């Protein structure tokens, strides 16, 4: 009798554990989201494999992306500088943050970040997970701290729910905030422009002007704006007008190497139609102004890109070539991505 009683107790304990484990697994049902890798795109960067987007991770990241409590005075969120309708840029010459403070550089668009090797104009971040802290602590942007942010949201019931579903418990930590924002941003993939549809033989065809522009683009622009991302992801000094701020040095701010002075990451031209003005601090109001500048001649520098050095510091363009190239660049506009 005693042996049977002991066995019965053990069986009840095992059954109880099994039920609890099952309940926990069911409560923490957070499936991975499969990222779409368009044909011709480079492989996903290595960080994605360490932080795969999940259903609740992305939902949490999107909420945090729009959270104004990230700023010291609760007025600025990531989304306030990254508008979907502008391909997640803001169309200001330079970024405008808390109390109307003007930042050092133009706000870059946010698209196809899962395929990028570097982040920010000077590539000072190698992973998307390490990037959000920059605007949070920057005086001209959010002027806050990650611990201040956590203090503001830690008692919010919706955040507790999302953190539990995304990570298994309600703990709100800096690492989890960074990871969830990155997961959301990894899903912002743009590859449904007219150009993409032409390449995929989906019934779209270039107009005569767009076709001429594509041919001119391949000769005049593709050396830097290559691959399906329309950037080679390299850092180049292309002789653009200099930012008057003494804080600016381009890539050299990161490396401390003089040969990197005023070199910047080549921007993607996808959705460029929506992201004016152009240049690291919004030097150019239009695409035409960029092409006119290259045609007229750029600023000389010891580390000027060799492509320009070899062509007398310019990219010669006829007026028709400029019109045609702009027409082609507009085929890279993805109206679905910007929500139109």
C-alpha angles and dihedrals in degrees: 000000000000093000091049091050092052092049090050091052092049090049091051091050092050092049090048092051091048091052092048093049091050091049092051093049091049093048091050097052101148111151123198118255113231110232116223111236107196120220112274095018119127120254119281111271118259095254092066092065089057093049109031113187114252133190096257096030090060092043090052092045092053091051091049090047088061095041112122091191086079087082125073094245098033095247106104129063130172087259091058089070097030110056117185091217088061095046086266094304122110107225092234120130089236129006116276117211142165116352089004092291113166118231130220097252147029116272108254121220119255112230138125091005091151087072099045127106097200137028132213125024093287097037093241091151123059097184130046090223091065095047105077094067090065097068092037094061100030113111094221095046119038101337095205140103132245092244090053089052092050090049090057098049105030095095096044108118094211091053091048089053094048096045090050092050093044099043108015099256140042098257111131110206134166091246093053092048092052093045095050094048089050091049090055092047092049088064093058096098120160117197107125103092126128088262090057092048091051090050091049092049092238095152098276120121132187119252116240091261093048091049091051089047092052091054092047090046092055090054101038107027113018095085088077103018097054136141125041088293090060091231130085088211091231128133114245139172103221096174099255119165109284125253105244092218114108088216092069122094102138116221089353088073085070104035102030087221116135092216087065094056111136092354113140136187110271105250122231114251093212109121090002089144088071101042108066135176101064137209133053092294100019097269094159124054095197142021088247090058090054093051092044089053093052090047094050095047135270132242114282120238137167089245097040110147111274091233089064095038090057091052099050093267095300147082105228112222133174119225090251092050089054092051092046095048091050089051089053094047088055089060085068090066113115108201092182091058093054092047100252 
